[in-house]
């Protein structure tokens, strides 16, 4: 099997997926070629990477499979490289996220082309893989709305949805549990102040404003806690991060900033009590699941992918509910240990045990199981 993997945004979970699949398929004796670009300037990668990659694909090699993320304009690449468009090449596109529901203040602010390119990529692929049921459903359900923003001469959205749905399936992100250190968080009782971790990208769609407002209220009421703000920061960092760092002060901060060493990153997760998400845009959340596996008690909003992955005890409906939960844990830190004992790390791992088999399945030429949905996590 000769596989070509293309990733225009080689960072974060995109990088983790590429590295995991490359390593796994090489161990299987396959011939794997990987082409990537650094995880910078996402908008330019989405717009222009197809032309760049068309000049990097070796012309003297015939591939059986093309695997790419939805950042790549697949339809454009196939037009530039007709050999990849052959029916003998199985084209698989993986959706880490979708642009049809990217949060914007007004519809007119949404860049039509990003979502349109993802629709074209799904149509050009043989197999469309979504990393969660929420991702799949939200994409399919918003095709009509997205295409209807065109002023006239619209394509038939029903036909488009039907085609994409017929060749799509859900496969949860293949977290490499064996690469994670030993789970210790749920064993050790909390000592000292409550340790809260926020392991997300420093961007507006992760809704840091709500998170820091809750922390400010906790501090104002005199509750004791320390926070670790991890995750990657890009060129334009929301102002709230600088403001919050000053307002919280060093006595409430355990770590502030991206940790390039995975060992250091995992160490912080292992020794934290609670991991929090306040995101407005999330389709899987690798960092949340890693933190949960390493012993953190997860608190997640009742939206996006989270109700699909976490039991209702971990879900909050409003920022006020998040505040009350964190306040209770600040007052009685032992509650964290009591509550997170129900989240056995092996149970999380077991819920993903068939993922690797699913990735092998989508590469088969007969397409066995293409309409089967992913294995929904049991809560």
N, C-alpha and C positions, 0 to 999 in steps of 0.2 A: 504494500500500500504506500503510495507516494502522496503526501499531504503538504499543501501549501497553507501556512497560517499567516494572515495579514492583520496587523493591529496598528492603526494610525495613532492611537493614544496609549502608549505603553507605560502605564503607571497605575498604581492602586490596584483595584480588583481586576482591571483589564490585564495588568501585568501578571497577577497571580494566576489568572485563568490560562494565559498563554504558556507560562512556565510549567504549570501543572500538566497541561495537555501535551506539551512537547516532551516533557520528561516521561510521562506515562506511555505515549505512543512510541517513543524511541526504545523504551524497555520492551515493548511488544515486537520490536524488530522492524518497525516501519521506517521509511525514509521521510524525514520531516524537514521542511525548509521554512524558516521563520523570517518575515520581513516586518520591521517595526519602525515607528517614529517616536521620539520622546514625548512624554505627556505634558506638552506645553501648547498654549494657544489653541484650545479645543475647536473654536469656531473656524480657524484656518485649516485645521486637520480635516474637519468635516467637509469643508468646501473644496479643498485642493489635493488631498492625498491620493486620490485615484490616479491622477496624471503622473504624480511622482512614482508611485508603485508600478505603473505600467512600464516604466523605463528600467525597473530593477528586477523584474521577473525574468529568470533565465529562459531564453528562447529555445535552448537545446534540451529541455526537460519537459516531459509530459506528466501532468499530475492527475491523480484519481479523484482528489478531494481538494476543494478550496474552502477554508474555514476562516471567517472574518467576523469582526464585531460590526454593529450597525453604525458605528462612526464612519466607516468606509462607504462611499457612494458606489455600491456594488454594480448598479446598472451602468454607471459611467465607466467603471473599470472593464466590464465585459465588452463594452463597445470598443474600447481601446485595445483590448487583448482578445480577439475573436477565438483564439484557441481555448481560453478558459470558458468561453460560452458554449463550448461543445457539449452535447448531451452526455458524453462519456465522462465529463467532469462533474462530480456531485458538489453542488454549491450550498454551503451551510452558513447562515448568518445568525449570530448570537446577539440578542438584545439585552444588554446590561440595564438599559433604561429606554424610555421612549420620549420623544420630543413633542408628542401630541398633547401631553398634559403638563408640560413644563410650566411651573407657576409664574404668571405674569400679572401685572396689575390690571391690564386691559387687553382684550383680544387683539386690538390693533397693534399692540406692542410685540406680539408673537412673530418671530421670524418664520414665515410660511415655508421657506425652502428647506429648513432642517427636517421638519416633519415630513414634507413631501419627498425628500430624498430617502427617508426611512421607509416610506410606503413603497417607493420604487425598488429599494433594496429587497424588501420582502417579496415583491412580485418577481424579481429576477432570480431569487434563490429557489432551490429545490426543497430545502428544509429551513423553516424559521423557528428558532429556539428562543423562548423567553425564560428568564431566570426566576419567574414566579407567576402564579395564576393571576395575581393582580396586574402584573406587567402585561400579560397577554390580553386580559379582558379590557383593561383601560385603553390599550392600543386599538383593538378591534372596535370598541364602542365609540371611539373618537375619530375614526376614519371619515365618517359622514360629515361631522362638524368641521373637520379640518379642510376637506375638499370643498365644502360649501362656502368657504371664504373667498373662493374664486368668483369673479364678477359674472362670468358666463361660460358657456361651452364646457361644462363640467363632465368628467368621466362618470360612468355609472358606479357609484360607491358600493352598491349591493354586490355587483359582480366582483369588485376588488376585494371586498371583505370576505366573500365566500371563498375566493381563491386562496387568500392568505390564511384564513382559518383552516382550510382543508390540509394545508401543508405545514401547520404550526403545531408545536407541542411545548410543554413546560418541562424544563430540567433545571432543578435548583443548582446554584453555583457549587462547584466541587471543592469545598474547603478541604485542604489537606490536613486532616486532624492529626495524623502521625507526625507532622512537622511542628505541632504545638507542644510546648513544655507540659509537664505534669500538672494536672488540675489540683490546686491547693486552696483556692479561695474559700470554698464552702467548708473546709475543714477547720481553718483557724478562726477563732472568734475575733470580732473587731476589737482593736485596742486603740485608744486615743479617739480623736474626732472622726466622724463619718468621712469616708474617703469616696468621693464622687469622681467619675471619669467621663469625659466627653471626647470620643475618638473619631470625630468626623472632619470632613473637609471644611476649611474656613471660608464658607461661601453662604450667600443669602438663602439659598434653597434648603440649607440645613437648619434654618431658623434659629441662629444663635441668640437673637434678641430675646425670644421668650425664655430661653434657658438662663441667660444672665439676669433677666428681671426676677426670675424665681430665686436665684442665688442672692440677689441684692435684698430681697424680702427676708430670706433666712438670716442673713447677716444683720439686718436692721432689727430683727427680733431677738438678737443675741444668741442664736444657735451656733454650735460649734461644728465645723466641717472643713475639709480641705478638698480642693478640686485639681484634677489633672486635665489640662486642655491639650489634647494630642491632635493627630490628623495633619494633613498637608495644607499649606498656605500657598496661594498662587499670587500672581502679580497684583491683583486688586483685592485687598483684604477688607472686609466690612469694618467700618470705624468702631463698631461695638466692641471688638476685641481689645483695641488699645484702651478704650474707655473702661472696660470691665477690669482689665489688669490693674489699672490705677485704683479704681473704686474698691476692688476686693482687698488689695494690699497683700504683701508677701506672706502674712500669717495665715491667709486662707488659700494659698496656692502651693500645691505640691510640685507640679510640673507645668510648664507653659511652653508649648511649641512642639514641632514635629520631632520625633525620635527616629533618626535614620537607621539605627540598629534595631533589627527585629527582636533581638534578645532583650534589649532595654525596654522596648515597647511591651513585650509580653510580661516582663517583670512588673511593670506598672499595673497592667491588667490583673495579674495574679494577686497583687497586694492592694487592690481596690475593693470596695464594698458594693457599689452601685454603678451601673452604666446607664446613661440617659440618652434618649433621642427626643428631639422636638421637631424633627424634619417635616418639611412641606413637600419634599421630592425624594422618594426612596422606593426602590423596586426590589431590593433584597436586603442589603445591609450586612456585609461581611464582617465589619468591625464589631457590630453589636453581637453577632453570633459567636465570634471569637472571644469576646469579653465574657459572654455568658458561659461558654465552655470552660473558661479559665476561672470561673467562680464568682463573677459579678452578678448581682441581682438586677435584671433588666427592667427598666421603666420606659414604656413606649406609648406613643399617641394612638388613639383609636381611629386610625386612618392608614391609607396607603397599604403596604404589604404587611404591616405589623400584626393585625388580627389573624392573618393567615399563618403566621409563624409562632406566635406567642400565646400562652393561655391568658384568660381574661383577668387573672389576678395581677398580671404585669402591665395591664393596659389602663391608661387614664384618658378621660374625655376632654378635660379642659386644663389650662395652665394652673387654675386654682386647685384642681385635684392633684396635679403633680406637686405643687407646693405643699399640700397637706401630707402627701405620702413622704416626701423628703423631710418635712418637719417631724413627723412621727419617728422616722429612723434616726434623725439627729438627737431627739430626746431619749430614745431607747435603742441604741445601736445593736443590742442583742437581737432585736427583731429581724435584722438583716440575715443573721445566721439561721434563725428559725424558719424564715420564709424561703431562703434559697436552698435549703436542704431538699426541697421537693424537685429541684432541677438537677437531676443526675447528669453529669457530663456524658456518660455513655449513652443515655437516652437521646441526647441531641445528636450524637454521632450516628446512632442507629437509624435515625430518621432520614439520613442521607446515604445509607449504605448501598442503594441501587443506582446512585447517580452516575458512577463510572460506567456501569453496564449500559446506561441510557446513552452515554456519549459514544460508546462503541456502536450502539444500535443505529444511531443517525448516520453513521458512515457507510452502512451496508447498502449496496446497490439496490436490493429489493425493497428497501424502505420499510421493513417490517416494524410495525408498532408506531408509525408516524402520527397516527391520530390519537394515540394513547396519551392521556395527560400525565403530568409529573406526579410523583408520589407526595401527596399532601402530608405535611407534618401533623401528627396527632397531638392534641393538647389535652 
